């Protein structure tokens, strides 16, 4: 039977095609921007007074390829420090006599408490290496205010660290060379801090801020970081105050910044050195600039030089050099004591975060929070005043009220449409998961997420438009169809405008910085409305050309919405592989539901401004059927795609566990009570999915049927204590029996805890226990963790201050302390108990050496799996 469409349907499909082509072209532009295709990297033989990505990449090659691992506990970390120092010394030798260049390699030690991933923890560290280069003019003074650029050269477990953060170190080395070779004499000193312990929870930066002689001279800082292998070098955090973002806005060559990122950043697992400098220990104005794309490879073995996104380091380098120049020239650059004493600066900090965003990296829009208070209040004022100037038939308060009621109706309908645009994709995502055995089909194929969720999101947005006529207007338009259409257009437009105005105001009063998103929507709709009203005089309300005249003034804003939304979706898709596994049955649905909701929100703000006027062409049953069919097609196609690939790997954590006897006598502490292989994953596709699609691993572990899988032992959270608090991202971990003879041959002594002098008993009944932690003969220790339960009242860590207690899986409250840093000396510390009740101390040590059998097992995983593997030594003691 042939399909028959009315003339309205044909016009509707024409308009749908126009929209598809328009958004398709914008998407192509956005894709080229966020993947840095508009940046041409300079070659290795580029002029010496220019930043060259190729020269920087050569540093990455050495750090990530020639050096075998830059993790704490491995020789490569020391080799990296030597390479950095040698490069800085070469730069110093080339410097002219008008430069004053100082290079210091310092060893930092310390202990402090912090909150990380929402958990309280104490940290103790020793013998971590920082390298500092100070570049200044020959007549500079040690007390001059300086600009700090910070980046870390250590890398996470199991990762070559090309992006994180070899790219940061390489950029800083090239910046140091550029300063010298370009002949630019900094008017204020520039400090380049290469810190060697960021991955261990910002220890290097803490050591610098607590001990270095130049720490009080820092007037501003730039923290360079990588959460991927390239893409926009986004300003994710700025402050305190608005001055740092203002400097960036005025000086960045390729501006890439959204103040809204500061609203989103706290929900992403992880943290950066920015908090140490600007919040915890410095209160220094600064910028946190991060590579955000390529998150598939972040903290994986795939973070290699080949994965670096061309053009990213070029843009970063040119931006950094320009921003450093701007900071050093600024009159607001002050040392610590001047900032604390200067009232005007203090007032500046009280202004709060500014509002800023780049437009497609072409230019930057920046205004202070005071300006935002005024500017972002204008849309709501216009919305409230609009009924006075509407097409009302009779003057008076009653007429104004009727018009306002129609506008409120439009607002409610538009809000309902946005709500349904989010709900419909969520429903579709849940329905799809009810009929499939695994989630996240879109993970390696993001276009599937668009195909599945955008059409049904549009359907949800259009439903209120379809039922609009079922609810009469408050204004009297009986017998005049043209007047009714005009009043309906007006009510729908001003309703949508009012919704965005209210959201803008809500952002403002919530203290968030992302209100520019909805403000730009409402601001762009006004010229669109004027254009539409003028065009209908020439073409009529039923003409497609009038609708296009409404669209044209809004296109620049829509382009920005697609730019921001497309970047957000790509970032979140890549991060979903490491956001953690929640317990079933609901945990299975979470990533798909989150992505569906995000795409619904983005669709709402990218298409929402068009719906009040353009909805007349799209709100037809035939178009809704086509959109639903597209979503169903996307759901069907997605089941044919595997969620992972070598370009989008699944993350697996593999711990070869050794439970050793908790014997205080070191001569008898070399006993392994139990040995096991323990596995966990970081997304919603469970270990059952993993072993089903990794048959060689399943065979090696003797998983040959569903029944054998069901009988596998659960790996409890305390077994993963060496990774605390990252271990809270794990769910339903499993353990399998393993041999221990290989490790017995490798090490003569295992970690053990013992007392090194008699207890001290105080008059009030409390007692102090003096303990010594030996790491045995382990050679590649990354970190040691103490988990202490019982009547602990004080200890020798963190200035005798206990962190908040932690509770895992209903267990007793405990205190957690992480210890790191290689030394021939044992760790010594004391614990104080408030009573004679026993103190229980559990020790977990992460060692990067693995026996041959474990290495072979790791090698059996397919290439679409990235395995972080290590040996874990666990023991427990009672005192």
Secondary structure, DSSP 8 states (H G I E B T S, - for coil): ------HHHHHHHHHHHHHHHHHHHHHHHHHHHHTTTT-----TTS-TTS--HHHHHHHHHIIIIIS----TTSHHHHHHHHHHHHHHHHHHHH--TTEEEEEEEEEEEEEEEEEETTEEEEEEEEEEEEEEEEEEETT--TTS-EEEEEEE----TT---IIIIIHHHHHHHHHHHHHHHHT---SS-EEEEEES-STTTSHHHHHHHHH-TTGGGEEEEEEEEESSSEEEEEEEEEESSSHHHHHHHHH-SS--BBTTHHHHGGGSS---THHIIIIIS----EEEEEEEE-GGGTTSTT--GGGS-TTHHHHHHHHHHHHHHHHHH-TT---HHHHHH-HHHHHHHHT---EEEEETTTEEEEE-HHHHHHHHHHHHHHHHHHGGGS--SS-SHHHHHHHHHHHHHHHHHHHHHHHHHHHHHHHHHHHHHHT-S---TTSS-HHHHHHHHHHHHHHHHHHHHHTGGGS--SS--TT-HHHHHHHHHHHHHHHHHHHHHHHHHHHHHTT-S-THHHHHHHHHHHHHHHHHHHHHHHH-TT-HHHHHHHHHHHHHHHHHHHHHHHHHHHHHHHHGGGS----TTTHHHHHHHHHHHHHHHHHHHHHHHHHHHHHHHH-SHHHHHHHHHHHHHHHHHHTTS-S-BTTB-EEEEEEEEEEE---S-GGG---EEEEEEEEEESSSS-HHHHHHS-HHHHHHTT--SHHHHHTSEE--GGGGGGGTTGGGG--S-EEEE---HHHHHH-S---EEEEEEEEEE-TTS-EEEEEEEE-TT-SSEEEEEEEEESSEEEESSGGG-----B--TT---EEEEEEE---SS-EEEEEEESSSS--EEEEEEEE----HHHHHHHHTS-TTEEEEEEEEEEEEEE-
